Amino acid sequence: MADFDFSSIIAGLQDGSVVPYIGPGVLADSHNASGDPIPADSDSLIHAMNNGQPMAPRLMYEFPRAAMHIELKRGRKFLTKFLNELYGEQQWSRAGFHDWLATLKPSYVIDINRDVQLQESYADTPHIMVNGVARIGGTDYRFKIYHYDGKEYKEVEQEDVDVSLPVLFKPMGTPLPASNYIASDADYVDYITELMGGFAIPSFMKESRMGKQYVLIGMRLTRDSERMVMADITWGCDEPRGWALIKEPTAKEIRYCKRMGIEIIDADHTDLINAAGANLANSLPDVQTVGC
């Protein structure tokens, strides 16, 4: 949508009142050395997990369903190994969106992708990273918290968090610094249950998220699991909840966003980046050339 005014969203991203909620679409231009795109969305993840082949139609509906099928057949270790190799060992080019986001370094970012590019964007900046976990014993909580001091990660308890640092929230997990993933149906059931009960988000994040608005970037809202996770993570937001950058939204997405108080913008992350560049250029003072 070329005529949409992104200025309020851009200003909100800069001052922290608007939180970027990042989905698979932002990785569209990330490739390996052979030119193959990084598997990030539901269909591409299923193909990658199944040696490049589609699975039965009932399993192709959503990655968690296909992952549950694989977990039951080949075990949880296979699923973890697959995601570790995909995101922790294979080399992928930097997505342009992450290069742009690294120039902003928002104080709070939610990234439902499982890759490490967001972490790389903050590699020179001390920060807090919160990773979602599921189906673990010995605790009521469904997260692990890490403090990054500019060189390495160290696990910390929520009462020891430096709340002045930027927070990177990876609810679906990541291979670094320790591999934990929300992937199969069983993971999502456990995680969403505890998310609804308040045990999947640290207390300091519950306080800081009050009154925020969100901009959903690179996210389609056709999958039930992703919609439930998003709805609970953004609880306590300001009204309206925010915006979703969705090219050619479906009727299902339109109905859902209307019910959730989310304004759909018929655009994608490249439109936002271009608008941010234009906004910056317009804010610069005029430079007069003085002849010799």
N, C-alpha and C positions, 0 to 999 in steps of 0.2 A: 504494500500500500504506500505508494510514493508520496501521497499528500498527508499522511499521518504525521502529527507533530510529536516527535519522540522527546522533546526537550524536558518535559517533566519526569519522564522515566530516567533519562540520562542524569538529570540533577539528583534524583533519588538514589541512583546507584552510587553517585559520588559522595553523597552525604550520609548514606547508610539507611535511609528510610525505605528504600526499595531493595529487596533481596533477589538476586538472580537465582532461579531454580532451573538447573541445566539438565537437558535430556540428550538422547543419542544424536539428534540432528546437528548439534554443534561440531560433531566429529566427521562430518560428511567429506571433508577434504583431507583427512588423515589417511595415509597409505603406507604400505610396506615397500621394500626396495623393488618388488615386482609390480608395483602399482595397484595391488589389491587393497580395497578400502578396509579399514578396521571394522570388524564385526561389533556393532554396538546396539542396533535395534533388535527387536524380538526375532524377526525372520532370519536376519543374518547370523545371529547368535545360534539359532537352531541349526542352520546349515553348517556353521563352523564346528559345532559340537558333534555333528553326524557325518563327518568326513565330506563336507560339501554337498550332501544330499538332503532333500526335504524329507520330513517324517510324515507319518499318517496325518490326514487332515485334522483330526481331533486334537493332535498334539501340536500342529502348526498354529493353533489359535493363539497361544501365548507361550513365551519362553519358560516361565515357571512350570507350566504343565509338562512341557517336553523335558525339562531338567528333572522333574520328579520321576518321569518314566525312566530316564537314564540312571538316576540314582537308585531306583529299585532294582534295575537290571545289573548295574555294574558297580554300585556302591558310591558312597559319599566321597571317598578318596578320589575316584575318577573325576567327579565334577569339580572338586577343588583343584586337582592337577590341571584340568583343562583350562580353567580360568587363570591359574597362575602362569601357565605357559603363554596363554593368549595376551595377557596384560602385563605380566611381570618379566617375561623373557623375550618375546618378540619385539622387534624394533618398529616403531611407527613414526611417521613424520608428524611434526607439530601441526595441530589444527589452527587455522588463522584466528578463529574465535578465541582460543586460549592465549595466543600472542597478544590479542587486543585486551583481553581481560587482565593480563599480567601488567598492562600499563595502568589499569585502574586499581587493582588489588582491593576489591571491596572488603569491608570488615566482616561480612558474613556471606558465605556462598553455600548453596545446596547443590550437590552434583549426584544425580542418580546413576551416572555411568560408573563402571568399575575400573576404568583405566587410571593412569597416574599423571595425566597431563596437568590437571589442576594442581596437584602437589608440586610438580615441576615449576609451575608458574610462581609459586611461593618459595622456591628453593633458597632464595637469598633473604627471606623474611621470616623471622620467628613467628610461629602461629600455633594454634590449637587445632588438632584434627580429631573429629569424632566419627568413628566407624560403627555402622550397624552390625550386630551379631544376632544369631538365633539359635535356639535349641541347645543352650548351654546350661550346666548345672552349677550349683553353689552360689547363685546370685539371682536376684529378681530383675536385674537390669539387662537391657538388650543393646548395650553399647560399650565400646572401649574408647578411652580418651588418651590422646598422645600430645605431649608438649614437644614442639620442634624449636630448638635453640639456634637455628641457622646452620647446623651441621648434622644433627641426628635427632631421631625421635626417641622419646622416653615415655613409657606409659605412666599416667598419673591418675589419682583419684579426683572426683569432681570437686571436692572441697579444696583441692590444692591448685585449681586452675587459675591462671593469670587472665582475668576477664578483660584486660586491656588489649589483648592480642586478637588478631583476626581469627575467625573460626571457619574451618573448612568442614562441612558436614557431608560425609559419604555414606548415606543410609544403606545402600546396597553393597557396600564393602569395597575393598581394594587389596591388591597383593602386598602393599607396603604400608607400614613397616612389618606387619604380620598379616598373613592372608586370612581374611574373614569375609564371607559372602552371604548375602540374602539372594538365593537363586531358585530353589525348587519351591513347589507349592507348600510343602511342609514348613520351609523357612518363612515364607510370606505369612502363612496362617499364624505362626508363633509371633513373628515380629509385629504384624498389624494388631494382633490381640494385645500385646504389651504396649504398643504405641497408643492404642485407644485408652489403655489403663494408665498411661503416663510414665511407663517404665522404660521407654525406648529413647527418651530425650533427657539429657542432664538438666538439673534444676537451673543452672545458670543460663542455659539456652531458653528455657521456658520463660524466664523473666525478660530476657533481652528481645525475644521475638514479639512481645506484646505490642500491638499497634503498628506493626510493619505492613508493608504491601509487597507483593511479589510479581516478578515478571518471569513467566515460563518461557524458556528459550530452547528450541530444539526438541520440544516435547509434543507428541500427539496424545490426545486424551481419549483414545478408543479402547484402552486396555483397563480392565477392572482393577487389577493389582496396583498399577501405577496411580490410578485415580484415588484409591483408598489411602495409599501412602501419602500422596500429596495433600489430601484433605486433612489428614491428622497432623502432618508436620506443620502445616500453615495455620493451625488452630490459634485463635487469639489475635488474628490479623485485624487490620483496620478494614473498614468498609468504604468502598468496594475492595474486594480481596486483591485485585490487581489486573494484570494483563497476560494474555497468552499469544505469542507470535505463532500463528498457524496459517500456512498457505492453504487455500481452498479447504476450509474446515468442513467436516461432514455434519449431517443433521444431528447425529448423536453428540458430537462435540459442541455444537451450538446450544443444544438443549442443556447439556451438562454445565457449560460455562455460565449460562443464564441463571441456572439454579444456584450456582456457587458464587455468583457475584464477580465473575471474571469477564473482562472485556476482551473479545477476540480481535486481534489486529491481523489482517490478511497480509502477512509479511514474514520474513525469517530473520535469522541472526545477522545475515549480511546487510539487510536494510538497516538494522539497528547500528551496526558498525559504521556504515556509510553516514548515517544521520549524526552519529557521535563525532565523526571527523568533520562534517560540515558545521556542526555546532561549535567545535573548537576553533575552526577557521574563522567563523563569524565573530567569535569573542576576542580574537586577537586585534590589537590596535593597528590602525593603518600605518604603514611605513612609507615615509616620503623619501624619494631619491633626491639627493643633493648633487648637482653637477659640479665638476671640477673647474 
